[in-house]
Amino acid sequence: MWIFHTLATCLLLVVYQALALKCGEDVNPNKSSTGFFNGPPSVLEAGKDCNVTVLLPEGNSSITVHLSLVSIAPGDRLLIYDGIQNLLASFTAETVANKVLVGFQSKMVFAFKPLAASSKSTWSARYNTEECAVSLQNSWVLSLDSPSYVNTSAERELECTYTVTSFLPTDFIAAAAFTEFSLSGNSSLDIDGAQGSPSYTGELTLFDQG
């Protein structure tokens, strides 16, 4: 099991069966702190925005959404906002796995615009408004990115933890490799694993590091 701790940037995602949503609905109307949802809603109008919103409970400071899978059909668009105007991510005619988004506003809005009413686009997401924590399990090869968030004028301190659990046969060991790695400012990265616990801090950039 590998546990990654990052300060200032991070990411999330798992696939669950979720209740069907309707356009314009809140994902967590009772402002629950954790949960999951799938998209898009079943009833769509071609060319019209279909929004669903994750709300930030009072007293919590951020919204973390782990997109386990995003598959957008040609002609469709999925835009995700921190608040109403701060664009966090944009997906068009592509498939993306394990994307983590962090927002600091009172809501995170998923704005989907289908080309046709019977869209083939899909996504699966899990949200957490208490902490930035992502759990990934039982995968032979798994790719992860650091979390995406919008820079703000106010200083924001964020700690994200990624836990990767691998159910490998006895004679196998799990390994982690960086294809791109950059730390800036006061950011730091700590890795806890069976073979050691390296720590990285400060201004550091590495590429294709095993």
Backbone hydrogen bonds, N-H to C=O, Kabsch-Sander energy under -0.5 kcal/mol:
donor,donor_aa,acceptor,acceptor_aa,energy
2,W,164,V,-2.4
3,I,192,D,-2.1
4,F,162,Y,-3.1
5,H,190,D,-2.9
6,T,160,C,-2.8
7,L,188,S,-2.0
8,A,6,T,-0.5
8,A,158,L,-4.2
14,V,66,H,-0.5
16,Y,14,V,-0.5
18,A,16,Y,-0.5
24,G,51,N,-3.8
25,E,22,K,-2.1
27,V,53,T,-3.6
28,N,53,T,-0.6
31,K,28,N,-2.7
35,G,127,Y,-1.7
37,F,125,A,-2.3
39,G,123,W,-2.4
42,S,21,L,-0.8
44,L,42,S,-0.7
47,G,114,P,-4.0
48,K,45,E,-2.0
50,C,112,F,-2.8
52,V,110,F,-1.9
53,T,25,E,-1.6
54,V,108,M,-2.8
55,L,53,T,-0.5
56,L,106,S,-2.7
60,N,57,P,-1.9
62,S,129,T,-0.6
63,I,103,G,-2.8
64,T,128,N,-2.3
65,V,63,I,-0.5
65,V,101,L,-2.9
66,H,126,R,-3.2
67,L,12,L,-0.8
67,L,65,V,-0.7
67,L,99,K,-3.5
68,S,66,H,-0.9
68,S,124,S,-1.4
69,L,124,S,-1.0
70,V,96,V,-2.8
71,S,122,T,-3.0
72,I,94,E,-3.0
73,A,71,S,-0.5
76,D,73,A,-2.1
77,R,113,K,-1.7
78,L,91,F,-2.3
79,L,111,A,-3.0
80,I,89,A,-2.7
81,Y,109,V,-2.7
82,D,86,N,-3.2
83,G,81,Y,-0.9
83,G,107,K,-2.3
86,N,82,D,-0.8
87,L,85,Q,-1.0
88,L,80,I,-3.3
89,A,80,I,-1.6
91,F,78,L,-2.8
93,A,73,A,-0.7
93,A,76,D,-0.5
96,V,70,V,-2.9
98,N,68,S,-0.9
99,K,67,L,-2.2
101,L,65,V,-2.6
102,V,148,S,-2.9
103,G,63,I,-2.8
108,M,54,V,-2.5
109,V,81,Y,-1.8
109,V,83,G,-0.6
110,F,52,V,-3.2
111,A,79,L,-3.5
111,A,109,V,-0.7
112,F,50,C,-2.0
112,F,110,F,-0.7
113,K,77,R,-2.8
119,S,117,A,-0.8
122,T,71,S,-2.7
123,W,39,G,-1.9
124,S,69,L,-2.1
125,A,37,F,-2.5
126,R,66,H,-1.8
127,Y,35,G,-2.4
128,N,64,T,-2.2
129,T,33,S,-2.9
132,C,159,E,-0.8
133,A,131,E,-1.1
134,V,161,T,-2.9
136,L,163,T,-3.0
138,N,165,T,-1.8
145,D,98,N,-0.8
148,S,100,V,-2.7
158,L,156,R,-0.5
160,C,6,T,-3.0
161,T,132,C,-2.5
162,Y,4,F,-2.5
163,T,134,V,-3.1
163,T,161,T,-0.5
164,V,2,W,-3.0
164,V,162,Y,-0.6
165,T,136,L,-2.8
165,T,163,T,-0.6
166,S,164,V,-0.5
167,F,165,T,-0.5
168,L,166,S,-1.3
172,F,169,P,-1.9
178,F,209,Q,-3.0
179,T,177,A,-0.5
181,F,206,L,-2.9
183,L,204,L,-3.8
187,S,184,S,-2.1
188,S,7,L,-0.6
189,L,200,Y,-3.1
190,D,5,H,-2.4
191,I,198,P,-2.4
192,D,3,I,-2.6
193,G,191,I,-0.6
193,G,196,G,-1.8
196,G,193,G,-1.3
200,Y,189,L,-3.2
202,G,187,S,-1.3
204,L,183,L,-2.2
204,L,202,G,-0.9
206,L,181,F,-4.0
208,D,179,T,-1.9
209,Q,178,F,-2.2
210,G,208,D,-0.5
